[in-house]
Amino acid sequence: MELPITIEVWQKEKWFVAKCSELDFISQGKTREEAKQHLLEVIEIQCEEMSAMGTLDDYLGECGYRTQDGQLTQQAEKYFELLKQV
């Protein structure tokens, strides 16, 4: 299954934090890449578990995804803006 997601990564003290807002999952690592890899592992494990329990489609629907022509798509467009306060 190919799932379109956004991964945000930032440094918090000596750790890097990776977050997928669409699915509400978060992880950390010692490097950016490690944090991202840990997050992808969490997503994969959680999706496998929910699929085995028969709850994956409901969860993805709650997260704003739908199946269209056999592919998962997001129901709403996302807009990102980086704001800097002075």
Order of alpha helices (4+ residues) and beta strands (2+ residues): beta-beta-beta-alpha-alpha-beta-beta
